[in-house]
């Protein structure tokens, strides 16, 4: 069971790596938002 907490830390590391991936994700979301903005400007 003592190994469980450390093991949890290891899995936590992978999720943390996903967080960096999410960082780019928000950026990608901003890109999708950019297209909608141009249409709004046209209006």
Secondary structure by P-SEA (a helix, b strand, c coil): ccaaaaaaaaaaaaaaaaaaaaaaaaaaaaaaaaaaaaaaaac
